[in-house]
Amino acid sequence: MERHSLISKKSITKRWILNNLGMVFLALLVIEMAFIYAIQNYYYSSVRQYMSSRINAVTSVLSIHSQDSAANFSSEMRNMLETFDEKDKLELMAINSKGRVVLTSSGFSPDENIAMPDYSDVMNGGDGYWVGKLPSGEKIMAISVPISSMNSEYSAVRMVVSLTEIDGAVGTYILIACALGMLILFIMIFTGLYFIGSIVKPIQQISAIAKKFATGNFSVRIDNTENDEIGQLCTAINYMADELSNTEAMKNDFISSVSHELRTPLTAIKGWAETMAIDDNPDTMKKGVGVIINETERLSRMVEELLDFSRMQNGHFTLQSSDMDILAELEDAILIYSEKAKRDNIEIIYNEPDMLPFVYGDKNRIRQVFINIIDNAIKYSSAGGKVTIEATSSAGFVYVKVSDTGCGIKEADLPKVKTKFFKANQSKRGSGIGLAVADEIVTLHGGSLDVKSREGFGTSITITLPRSTKG
């Protein structure tokens, strides 16, 4: 079980990493790359703009001196490079007509073999800008401006700056940006795993408890402290466990009750059969046959009730409907229980109406409902009690009300009396599904079965059926 839960947890975490965290990582990576490009471009553009302004200032001064003699121009060029005030940051170079660097502000002439792409570019009509590395590995930025029109001895002036410090500053910003990105990812991972844990833990509990439910153990419950959707799910499962537990208890009571109900008539039938086998007295035979017939009918009703319940559970319960005289079915049910009521010293009071509208339905099933309700009324009444039966119609409906003066039903049990397997009074015979079957039959006819009761004062059941619209 733990291994299965761990696999589930890893699966959820993996999906979260691939989906959410992966997308965030890609988004942060794109943002980081854009930020790095923007910072580097900003610094390089600033340096280039500054170098362009400085070299333009130099060429402006040289342009003024170009009107003097060549000797003065060369002298001014040398003097400008020697007195260049930013030689510690920038290096100014003079390139002769042969493309060689002849003067530098640093006083050191570069290697003749060093490439100067910016110079070649400007000589070919380009912008004279280049960023690259020297053979030593140092990264530089260089700008060249042609001055061949000012003096035939020189072809261009070139300004070079080292980008080591600039790249260092850019690198610092990159490190800060990466650190922020890592911090964001760490916070997302931490909060994400905490969030996933808050989902996985209840799911693990639900999985473990569901397995216990499958084995019939409904005593366990999920610990729930949340009020979100997961908390609602846990509450629903706990409620389901309560209902399953109650249903299981009622089912066990039902099995016990049915076993007892079946054993009683079978014992009577067996006993009288044995008696009749050894005693051929006509009175004994007559009495025994009567008992066997009654107990057989009782067994038949119980079996039919169980079969009806099974059909309802499987969705195979059908009705053979037609217009019927509901009074005839009600009177048949009353007649069936008249003798039994007399034997139990219970008075049946039937307020017979003159006439009732026809009802469209299955007459055998409706009679079964009446039999069940009247049987219950007599069964739960004591000697000297009364069962009152009334039938009326109003507003397109027919109402049949059966009231008794029996033991009644507890208020807490009233909502459950139509639930399968439930028996409000365990001391009375019955399977606990008769009223559930009756309610289902009435519902299939488009009606309702309402129960009102007060413990110690009796019960009243009202059956409401729609009148027939045919004819």
Summary of the structure (lengths in Angstrom):
residues: 471
radius of gyration: 51.5
end to end distance: 65.1
largest distance: 164.9
contacts: 1356
relative contact order: 0.07
helix: 57%
strand: 17%
